Amino acid sequence: MFKKLILLIIVAGIVYLNYTNPKREDHEAIIRAELEKNGPVSEEQFAAAMKDVDYSNFMVGSATKTTLDSKMITYGYMKKLKLVNGEWIKQTTQKIQNSQGY
């Protein structure tokens, strides 16, 4: 009986973490908000920036990373997201501003 209770608690915890796991759209929203701190970003520019970003779902957590060198940009769990690669944001913002002629 005790083992079944422990197993049930573990399964319930995993299900809860999976349910509260941030989705790709949540990661994209935080990335877009960071990019727009330095000026407007059009849909086309954002789509071009996200072209080289990969989303990974680990059931209990999720992350975005660059496709070229696999550097993590954001990670999240339990509906909480954190930006971890400010350098990527700076580089991408610079590319967007150069395409706008700033």
Secondary structure as a PSIPRED ss2 file (coil, helix, strand):
# PSIPRED VFORMAT (PSIPRED V4.0)

   1 M C   1.000  0.000  0.000
   2 F H   0.000  1.000  0.000
   3 K H   0.000  1.000  0.000
   4 K H   0.000  1.000  0.000
   5 L H   0.000  1.000  0.000
   6 I H   0.000  1.000  0.000
   7 L H   0.000  1.000  0.000
   8 L H   0.000  1.000  0.000
   9 I H   0.000  1.000  0.000
  10 I H   0.000  1.000  0.000
  11 V H   0.000  1.000  0.000
  12 A H   0.000  1.000  0.000
  13 G H   0.000  1.000  0.000
  14 I H   0.000  1.000  0.000
  15 V H   0.000  1.000  0.000
  16 Y H   0.000  1.000  0.000
  17 L H   0.000  1.000  0.000
  18 N H   0.000  1.000  0.000
  19 Y H   0.000  1.000  0.000
  20 T C   1.000  0.000  0.000
  21 N C   1.000  0.000  0.000
  22 P C   1.000  0.000  0.000
  23 K C   1.000  0.000  0.000
  24 R H   0.000  1.000  0.000
  25 E H   0.000  1.000  0.000
  26 D H   0.000  1.000  0.000
  27 H H   0.000  1.000  0.000
  28 E H   0.000  1.000  0.000
  29 A H   0.000  1.000  0.000
  30 I H   0.000  1.000  0.000
  31 I H   0.000  1.000  0.000
  32 R H   0.000  1.000  0.000
  33 A H   0.000  1.000  0.000
  34 E H   0.000  1.000  0.000
  35 L H   0.000  1.000  0.000
  36 E H   0.000  1.000  0.000
  37 K H   0.000  1.000  0.000
  38 N H   0.000  1.000  0.000
  39 G C   1.000  0.000  0.000
  40 P C   1.000  0.000  0.000
  41 V C   1.000  0.000  0.000
  42 S C   1.000  0.000  0.000
  43 E H   0.000  1.000  0.000
  44 E H   0.000  1.000  0.000
  45 Q H   0.000  1.000  0.000
  46 F H   0.000  1.000  0.000
  47 A H   0.000  1.000  0.000
  48 A H   0.000  1.000  0.000
  49 A H   0.000  1.000  0.000
  50 M H   0.000  1.000  0.000
  51 K C   1.000  0.000  0.000
  52 D C   1.000  0.000  0.000
  53 V E   0.000  0.000  1.000
  54 D E   0.000  0.000  1.000
  55 Y E   0.000  0.000  1.000
  56 S E   0.000  0.000  1.000
  57 N E   0.000  0.000  1.000
  58 F C   1.000  0.000  0.000
  59 M C   1.000  0.000  0.000
  60 V C   1.000  0.000  0.000
  61 G C   1.000  0.000  0.000
  62 S E   0.000  0.000  1.000
  63 A E   0.000  0.000  1.000
  64 T E   0.000  0.000  1.000
  65 K E   0.000  0.000  1.000
  66 T E   0.000  0.000  1.000
  67 T C   1.000  0.000  0.000
  68 L C   1.000  0.000  0.000
  69 D C   1.000  0.000  0.000
  70 S C   1.000  0.000  0.000
  71 K C   1.000  0.000  0.000
  72 M E   0.000  0.000  1.000
  73 I E   0.000  0.000  1.000
  74 T E   0.000  0.000  1.000
  75 Y E   0.000  0.000  1.000
  76 G E   0.000  0.000  1.000
  77 Y E   0.000  0.000  1.000
  78 M C   1.000  0.000  0.000
  79 K C   1.000  0.000  0.000
  80 K E   0.000  0.000  1.000
  81 L E   0.000  0.000  1.000
  82 K E   0.000  0.000  1.000
  83 L E   0.000  0.000  1.000
  84 V C   1.000  0.000  0.000
  85 N C   1.000  0.000  0.000
  86 G H   0.000  1.000  0.000
  87 E H   0.000  1.000  0.000
  88 W H   0.000  1.000  0.000
  89 I H   0.000  1.000  0.000
  90 K H   0.000  1.000  0.000
  91 Q H   0.000  1.000  0.000
  92 T H   0.000  1.000  0.000
  93 T H   0.000  1.000  0.000
  94 Q H   0.000  1.000  0.000
  95 K H   0.000  1.000  0.000
  96 I H   0.000  1.000  0.000
  97 Q H   0.000  1.000  0.000
  98 N H   0.000  1.000  0.000
  99 S H   0.000  1.000  0.000
 100 Q H   0.000  1.000  0.000
 101 G C   1.000  0.000  0.000
 102 Y C   1.000  0.000  0.000
